[in-house]
């Protein structure tokens, strides 16, 4: 779980991003001070440096994405072959239909 200091920096960075303001150590500190939160002095600097070259909007929007989607098209050589086997549930349904026709 994130500490109060970390949460204060995260929320400050999100507020700055939402206002379309560049995330810097000074601006994070200003928001934290205005909120009346006590933060260890290294956190704002750490967050500002970590977010310097990050697209925060993309980060927020893709938080649960887990990476890019696989490309459509043929499987590469040696990849798994498409399954043509009938699932067990389908076999039971087919067997019942055949028995009913007898």
Phi and psi in degrees as a GROMACS rama.xvg file:
@    title "Ramachandran Plot"
@    xaxis  label "Phi"
@    yaxis  label "Psi"
@TYPE xy
-73.721  146.721  UNK-2
-79.7508  169.327  UNK-3
-58.5807  -41.0921  UNK-4
-62.8273  -43.9104  UNK-5
-65.3297  -44.9009  UNK-6
-62.2133  -39.611  UNK-7
-61.2348  -41.1791  UNK-8
-69.8409  -39.7633  UNK-9
-62.6703  -49.9593  UNK-10
-63.084  -38.6807  UNK-11
-62.2056  -44.1575  UNK-12
-63.4137  -40.037  UNK-13
-67.0732  -38.9599  UNK-14
-63.4007  -45.7732  UNK-15
-61.6283  -43.5009  UNK-16
-62.4114  -43.4921  UNK-17
-62.5995  -32.9366  UNK-18
-86.8813  5.429  UNK-19
59.0957  41.9548  UNK-20
-112.608  138.906  UNK-21
-63.1237  134.078  UNK-22
-79.5771  114.896  UNK-23
-130.234  164.533  UNK-24
-59.7394  -44.7329  UNK-25
-62.1613  -41.4163  UNK-26
-71.3967  -36.6891  UNK-27
-62.965  -46.1865  UNK-28
-59.9774  -39.1309  UNK-29
-62.4969  -45.3247  UNK-30
-66.4175  -41.1002  UNK-31
-64.1502  -41.9805  UNK-32
-64.4903  -41.2603  UNK-33
-64.183  -30.6517  UNK-34
-80.5969  -13.0532  UNK-35
74.7348  30.1794  UNK-36
-100.977  136.458  UNK-37
-89.3387  123.652  UNK-38
-128.469  140.261  UNK-39
-60.556  139.507  UNK-40
-64.214  -18.4978  UNK-41
-81.861  -20.0969  UNK-42
-63.8242  -49.084  UNK-43
-58.8828  -40.5876  UNK-44
-64.5569  -43.0621  UNK-45
-61.8145  -46.3885  UNK-46
-66.1922  -41.7931  UNK-47
-61.4613  -42.6799  UNK-48
-69.0991  -38.6041  UNK-49
-67.376  -32.2027  UNK-50
-96.7765  2.56477  UNK-51
-57.2732  -43.0462  UNK-52
-114.404  26.7407  UNK-53
-110.08  138.026  UNK-54
-84.5537  99.3069  UNK-55
-62.7514  -38.4429  UNK-56
-60.1752  -43.9404  UNK-57
-66.3712  -38.813  UNK-58
-61.7238  -44.3076  UNK-59
-68.9252  -42.058  UNK-60
-71.0587  -25.9939  UNK-61
-109.865  25.6638  UNK-62
-62.2618  -32.0872  UNK-63
-109.703  11.8556  UNK-64
-71.426  -36.5133  UNK-65
75.2532  15.1631  UNK-66
114.54  174.687  UNK-67
-69.8047  151.824  UNK-68
-72.4246  149.154  UNK-69
-66.3108  146.29  UNK-70
-71.434  143.953  UNK-71
-78.5089  155.017  UNK-72
130.471  -173.994  UNK-73
-66.4238  151.243  UNK-74
-71.6636  145.553  UNK-75
-66.6009  156.061  UNK-76
-55.4255  136.031  UNK-77
89.1403  -3.62775  UNK-78
-75.486  174.308  UNK-79
-66.3296  139.873  UNK-80
-78.7927  148.329  UNK-81
-62.7225  142.822  UNK-82
-82.4965  130.318  UNK-83
-112.928  1.79777  UNK-84
-71.5907  147.359  UNK-85
-85.7975  134.55  UNK-86
-65.9715  150.071  UNK-87
-54.7625  -38.8107  UNK-88
-64.4993  -36.7556  UNK-89
-68.4342  -35.9161  UNK-90
-62.2617  -41.5928  UNK-91
-64.1352  -41.6979  UNK-92
-64.5745  -43.7207  UNK-93
-63.7518  -40.3586  UNK-94
-63.6834  -41.1212  UNK-95
-65.0469  -38.0848  UNK-96
-65.1515  -40.2066  UNK-97
-66.9177  -40.8095  UNK-98
-64.8762  -39.2622  UNK-99
-66.6245  -25.4231  UNK-100
-81.7816  -18.7234  UNK-101
